[in-house]
Amino acid sequence: MSFLSNKYFKFGVAATLYLLWVIWVWNAWLLLGIPVLFDIYITKKVNWTPWKKREGRNSTVVEWIDALIFAVLAVTFINIFFFQNYKIPTGSMEKSLLIGDHLYVSKLKFGPKIPNTPLSFPFTQNTMPFSTKTKSYVEWIQWPYKRLAGFHTVKNDNIVVFNFPEGDTVVTESPETSYYAHLRNTAQAMAMNDGNKKSMDYYTASARQMLWNQYHIVSRPVDRRDNYIKRCVAIPGDTLEVRDGHIFINGKPQNEDFKVQYRYYIETDGSTINPLLLEKMGVYKDEFGRVEGMENTYAIYLTKENLEKMKTIPGIKAINTTFKPKGYYEDHIFPHNPKYPWNEDNYGPLVMPKKGVTVKLDTGNIDIYKRVINAYEGNALEVNGGQIMINGKPATSYTFQMDYYFMIGDNRHNSADSRFWGFVPEDHIVGAPKFIWLSLDKEKKFPANIRWKRLFTWADR
């Protein structure tokens, strides 16, 4: 086995693996790495690790630094091209995925993205450790969107990790709320206080100026926007509709084999619902509570299975759903226009944009497509009266440059998703969760907080 230590054999293996990676990335400039490998293994003219001596023994500190540098580079490479860890922070996917689940997210399933901002502080998403404002990446080097070949494309009902589309602009003092939600809420408050004497465009412009004057607001490239996880309910070309909380794709009901959850109002005969019983059902303390102004009534989030269990509890008088009626308009629902009187329970029909497909544009539907045209596909868009201008030219149609998806959480009444902010572009797709390697219950202390039954179970159901 002496050939294993032969420098030419080592170079051959390293060069072969490197060439396969170059072919996958499909960037000829990376071929410049071959001479570097040749020097590392054969000629050894250049010291590519200047922090340590090439000959003789190094100090323990230098050896630790060397090991740390190698570990950081290796893990960064793995995170970019193969997989990364993701922790479920909110209950939007309850009970399919739980708060505290730690996931292995595969980049290979849909194909990894080349980073838009390749120079960054290791293992950070957008801000430096212990800071909410200092960016962890540099913006003077930015690469265009490129996705490498993966094993699959995104399909209906896949669980997907993606960059938050409305995360392009962030109010750092309140990052949990979308900047655009801040803008709409502020503009509406201004309009109400002023008696709606002026146009909504006027109040929106005033609100924008006020927000930028009073808060620290930053913009982020695609790969530095916060990561979200939801279920993809509609793919490019699909027609989506939500009827009384249930999803229909191309006129057919979604197959709800997974654990969809809704909010219910539960009226008792005056008896209290036992919290221990709810804990056995997997209902968190913040998923149920008394309803103000409604005597002996609780609001509780339940799956179909837990709903049936609830019906058997003594003292329950009535269980009512909380679906909002069709035609009831909510201004926080995409596309935020009264012409589309939609809410989270009755939504659509809405057709998903598909790459290469051309749609007609008018002032009636421009609110659906304006972020696609302007924010996601980089065109200058203006609407003056009844005229739509794209890149300075009148436009009556538009051809999509990317595919778009619609993501909704399984916890249908407790999920900020595409119903609120619209389409997810293909360049925002990060990966697919494969399995849960750790799960911690936020309401318990160690070691009782470890959910042993969830460890190393599949996460993509």
C-alpha positions, 0 to 999 in steps of 0.5 A: 500500500506504499503507493498511497503515500506517493505524492503523484498518487495523492495529486492525482486523487486531489486533481480528479476530485477538484476537476469533478467539482469544477465541472459541477460548478461549471466555471473555467476560472477555477481551473487555475486551482490545478497548478496550485494543487500541483505545487502543494503536492509535487513542486512545493515552491510556495508555502500555502500555509504561511502561518506555520513552518514547512519544516520542523515542529510547530508550536501547539498554538500554531497547530491549533490555529491550523486545525481551526482554519482547516475546520472553518474552510471545510465546514463552510464548503460543506454548508455551501455545497452539501448541507447546513443545519437549521433550527425551527424558531417558530410554530408555523409548521406545527405539528409537522415540524416542532419548535426546537427541531434541529434539521439537516437541510440538504442543498443537493436535493434542489441544487446548491446556490453559488453565494451572491456574497462570497466574502463573509464572517463564518457561520453567520447569516447576515449580522456579526455575532452579538450585533443586530446592525453590523453586517457579517458580509462584504458587498463590494464582491457580489456574484450573480445567481447561479444554481448547480445541478441537483437531484430533484426540482421542487414539487407540490407539498415539499417542505422547503427552506428558502430566503425570505423574499421580503427580507430585502429591506429590514428595520433592524430595530424590529426585524421580526416584522417585514419592512413592507408591513411596517410601511403599510401599517404606518401609511394606513395610520397616517391616512386614518389620522388625516381623515383620508384626505389625500391619495394612498400613494401620498401617505405611503411616500410620507411613511417611507420617509418617516421610517428611513428617518427614524429607524436604521434600515438595511438592504440585503442580497438574496443569500443574506436574507433570513431563512424560512421554512414552509410547505410548497403548496403551488409550483410554477404554472399552478392555479392556487385557491384557498377555500375555507382554509383548505388548499386547492391546486388546479381545482383539486384539493390538496392531499393533507396526509401531513399534520395540518393545524387550525385555530378553534374556539372551544366553549366549555360548561364553565369547567377548565380545560386541563393543561396537562391533557393539552400537554399530552396532545403536544399543544404548547402553552402559547397555543391555547388561552381564554378568549377575551369577551367570550365567557368560558371560551378558549382559542386552541390550535389543533390538528384533525387528530387532536380535534377528535380527542378534544370532542371526547373531553367532558365539559365541552359544549361547542367547538367552532372553526374561525374561518373568515368568510369569502369576500372579506378583505384583509389589507395585510394579505397579498396583493394588498389591494381591495380589488382582490378581497382575499383573506388567509382562509379564502384566497385566490384563485392565483396563477403562479408565474412560470419562466418563459410565460407571458402575461398581460399587464394592466392596472388591475393586476399590476399589484400581483406582479410588481415585485416580480418585475421590479424587486426579483427580476431587476426591472425599473417599473413605473405606473403613471395613471393607467400607463405601465412603464418597464425600463422606460418603455410602455408595457402591456405584457411581461415575460417571466425570467424565473419560476415562482412558488407559493409557500404556506405553513402547516399551522394555517392560522399561525403562519406568516407565509406567501398569503401575506407576502406573495411568491417565492422566486427560484433564486431564493430556494435554499434546500430541503430538510431531510431529517431531525438530528436533535429536538428540544422542547422549549417548555421543559428543562434539560434533560427532560426537554429532549424529544428522544422519539424525534431524533433521527426521524425524517423531516420531509414528510 
